[in-house]
Structures are given as structure tokens and as C-alpha cells.
Amino acid sequence: MTFDQRGVGGSTCAGDYRVEDYVADIDAVRAHLGVDQLHLLGHSWGGLLAQLYLAQHPGRVASLCLLNSAAGVGRQWTQTEREVLTHNRRRAGPRGFAALGVWAAATWLPGPAGAHAGRRVFARVWRNYFPQSETPPAADPSWLRGVDRVAARRTAKSIKALPASSLDGLGSDRLPVLSLYGDGDIYGPSVEHVTTRFPTGQHIVLPGCGHLPWLQAPQDFQHSITQFYDVAIQREARVSLGPAGEAARSPRSVITASASSTTGRLSAHTSPRAVAECGTRAPPQ
């Protein structure tokens, strides 16, 4: 099952773009599925959202998989933004980065002109997700149509307003955690906040990979994800079985919070192994 995040793609937004609204959206999906716990997977901004959900609903998360995750909120998000800016400047080159700045300024224009500028920005950012040595495929037109510059702007404002300490104390020996990045990712030293936050987690850096591991290192990506969920599900089976060998809890589902507030889509899978086989829309930064 998939759904677009609030205000993007096929979803509307009757309220605002507060972090607590996004967290409530995930829990509404969980309740709709009728499951007790989630194997939660998030990519980029979706990885940060997954951590925020864990902070609010620790008992609802059976495992946490963070793919190329943004590091944190408040000043940590500001650090991440600076790293992404540096990455885009390096990848785009002087002329490309200047053009990106012009289009970014144009996103403040009202109506179709601003919306068009937003799509131009993210088409350029998409190319920057790939290592310098690769020729990136064209961005999916349906992905670009889902871009919403207002959603992106208001979401970032809400993230910055939270104290960085909002995610303190998340690590647990009992929670399986995987964080995965590419060695050519859009993020830099800020990823250390994630590894420090989850000291007993598994932390992987894929060589020759940028921000989209399922496209740029598909075999290593699938191996890492499959291995993680094999272990997580084996652990879950030991915990969930009662004395008579019958399930003691409600079923779990995998929820992938895979994209940003600009083109966000969440996917739910009843089989954790399916995560290693499905494509997800990349969250532009």
C-alpha cells in the first residue's frame, strides 16, 4: 500500500506541515492497516521522519532502517542544509550552481511560474544525487509533477523549530537499526549524529554510491537490506511467539517513509523482504 504525503502528489493538506502532523499521518496508516508494530524504513527526509516517529511511538517500532537519512532537527538540520548546499555547488559547477540559484529564487513567484521553477530546481538536484562519474537518468516526470515548493518550505521551517535534543535517547539494544549511506552522498559529517544516536546499530557506507542506493548500488543495497530484515524478522519471531508457539502480538508491516515533503510517498508492505525489491521516490533536498 502506498500513499502520498500531505500536500504532494495526489494528497491534499487541509492543515499545516508540522512535524507532529507527519508523525500522526504515519500512525494513521498503521492504525488503518490494523497492525501493532511497524518495521519502519525511511529515506532522506523520510529517514528523519522515521526517527521522529520512533521518538513519539517507541512501542510501535519493531525495527528501524535509515537509508541516506537526514541527521536531525534544529541546528542539526541546519548543518545538513549547509552540507547539501556544498554538495550541489560541487556537483553542478559554477554555471550550473548559478542557474540553480536563479531557479531557486524564482520558486517564490506566485502561481504556475513558481511551480515551474520548483520543478526545474528538483530536476537539477536529481542529477546531483548521482556520483560525478555517472550519467544520471532523467528524473521521472510524475515525480517532478509531485513537487510542491510550499510544502518543502513549510516542512523545513517546522523541522528547524524543534530542538536538536528531540531525538536524544532513541538508541536501544533491543531495537534492530540499520543506517546506510553512499560514500558520495549529499550529506557529510552530520551523519555522525545518526551513528552516535544508535551506537548498537549496524552502519554501512556503500562505495561508489550517491544518494539513491537502489539505483546506484542495487546488488549491495539489496544484500544489506535483505540481511538486515532476515535478522530483524528472526528476532521478531522469537519475541512474538508465546509459550505454545502462537503469535502473541498483532502482525507487523513494513512502512517506508521514502520521500520528502515535496514528493513524499509512504509505502506499506506486509513482507519485509519486499523492501529490498521495491523502488522508492527520492526525496529532493
N, C-alpha and C positions, 0 to 999 in steps of 0.2 A: 504494500500500500504506500502511496506517495501523496504528499500534499505540499503545495507551495506555501512558503512562509508569508506572514501577514504583509499585505500591500504590494506583493510582487507576483509575477506570473499570473495565475488565474485566481489568486486570493485578493480579497479586499481588506481594508483595515478601517473598522469603524471607530477604533480608539486611537492609541498612540503607539510609539515604537520603543517603549520602555523595556529594559532588560527583564523585569518581572513579568511583562506580558508574553515575551518569548518563552520564558520558562513555563508559564501557565499553559501555553499552546502545546508544548511537548507533553505535559501531564494530561492534557485533554485528549491527546492522541492515545496515550497509554490507557486512560480510562475507557476510551471508545473501543480499543482492542480487547478490553477485559483481561489484561494481564497484571500480575502483581509486581513484577520487576522487569527492567529493561537491560539488554546488552546495548549500551549506548556508544555510538560511533559518530564522531564529528570531524569535519574537515575545515581547516582555516578558521573563519569566524564561527563555523559550526562546532569546532573543537572547543573554543572558548565557551560557547553556549552549553555544550555538554558538561563542562566543568561547573558552570553556574547552576545547571540543573542538579548536579550531584551535591552542590553546597546546600541547596534548598530541600532536596529529597534524597538523602543518603541511603535510606532504606529501600528506595525504588530502583537502585542501580546494581545490577549483577556483575557487570564488567564495564570498563571504560577504554575505548580505543580512540586515540587522538592522532589524526593524520594532518601533518603540517599545520598544527594548531597555533592560533594566536595565543600569546602567553598569558595575558591577564587584563585587568581593568585598571581604571585610573591612570596613574603615572606609568604603569607597565604597558597599557595600550598606547600611550603617547610615545613611549620608546619604540614600540612595534611600528607605529606610523612613520617614525623617522627612518627606521630600517627599510621599510618598503619604499619610501621616497628615494633613499640612496640606491636601492636595487634598481628602481625604474630609471634613475638617471644613468646608471652604469650600463644597463641593457639597451636603453633607447638611443644613447649617444646624444651629443649636444643639440643637433637639429631635431631629432625625434622627441627629446625631452622638452624642448621649447614648444613644439607643436602640441605635446600632451598638456603643457601648462595653459596654452590658449584654449584648448577644448575644455579643460577643467574649469577655467573661468567662465566659459560660455554655458556651463551647466546651470548657472544661476539665472539664465534668461528664462522668462516665463513661456509656458506653452510648448508647442512642438519643437521649437528651436532648442530649448534647454534639454528636452528629452533626446533629441538627435545628438546633441553634444555629449550627453551621458553615454550613449551607445558608442560613440567614437572613442571616448576615454577608455571604456572597458574592452573594446576591440584591440587597442594598443596594449593595455595591461595584460590581456590574454597572451599576447606574443611574448611579453616579458616573463611569463611563468615558465618558459622553456629555457634550457641551457643555451648559451651562446652558440654552441656547435650544432644545434638542431634547427631545422626549418620547421616552424610550428604549423600545424594545420590551421585552416581558417576557423574562427570562432563560430559555433553553431548559431545560425540566425535566430532560432527560437530562444536561445539563451540570452542573446543581446536584446531581443524584444522584451524580455522579462526585467531588464534593468530599470530600477527606479531610483533616481538620484535623491529624491526627498527622503525615501526610506533609508538610504545609506547614510545621509547626513544626520537624520534624527537618531538613528540607531547608534552611530558613533558618539553623538553627544551624550546619550544615556550611559554608554559604556564608560566614557571619561568621567562622568559624575560620581561613579562608585569608588570607594576607597580601595587601594590595591590589596588591603588586608581581607577583602571579601572572600578570597579563595584560600586563606590560611587554614591549615589543619585538615586538608582534604585527604592526604595520604593515609592509607590503611594497609596493614599487612594482609588483611582478608579480602581486599578488592583487587582483582586482576586488572592491571593497567598496562597499556602499550602506547608509547608515543613514537611516531615515525616522521622523519623529515628527510628531505633531499639535501645533498651536500651543496647544491646550487639553489637552495630555497630562497624565497623572498625575505625570510626572517634571518636575523643574525644572533647576537649574544642574548637577546631576550628569551630564546628558547631555554636558557638555563633556569628560568623561573619554573618552567614545567618540570624539568628533571629534578629540581630541588623540591618541588611540591609533592612529587611522587617518588621518594627515594627508593622504594622497593619495587617500582615498576620496571618494565622492560623498555629500553630506549634504543632505537635503531636509527642510523643515518645511512641512507641508500646512496652509493656512489653514482655519479653521473646523472643525478636526478634533480629536477627542479621542484615546482610546487604541485605537480599533478602526477603522483607516483603510479597510478593505474595506467596512465598513458606513456610515461617516460621510463618506467622500470617495471613492466607488467609482471614478469616472472618473479622477481624479488618481492614485489608488492604482494602478489597472491600467496607466495610461500609464507611471508611474515604474518599476514592476516589469518591464513588458514591455521598455521601453527598456534597462533595466539588463541583463536576460538576453539580449537581442539582441546587445549589445556583448560580454557575457561569453562567449557561445557562439561568436561570430565569432572572438574571441581564442583560445578553446579549440581551434577547428578549425585555426587556424594553428599552434598548438603541437603538436597531436596528429598531424598528418599527417607521415609520413616522406617521404623523397626521392621515392618513387614515388607519392605521394599517397594512401597507405594508412594507416589508423589505426595509430598507434604505441603506443597505450595501451589499457587496458580502457575500457569505456563508463563514463559518469558517470550519476549520478542526482541529482535534487533531493531533499533531505531537509528537511522543515520541522519544526523543533522549536518547535511553535506554542503550547504551553501550559505551565502551571506544575505543580508537584508536587501540586497539589490536584486538577487535572482534566486532567493532561498527555496530550497526544496527539502522536505524531510521524507525519508523512505523507511517503511517498516517491513521487516522480513521475518517470517516465522522460523526460517532456518538460518542460524548464524553463518554457516558456510557460504550462503548466498552473497554475503558482503564482499567476499573476495572475487566474486564473479560479476558484480554489477558496476556499471559506470555511474559516476555522480557528477553533477554540475559543479564546476569550480567556483568558489566564492571570490570575486574580484576584491582587491584591496585598493 
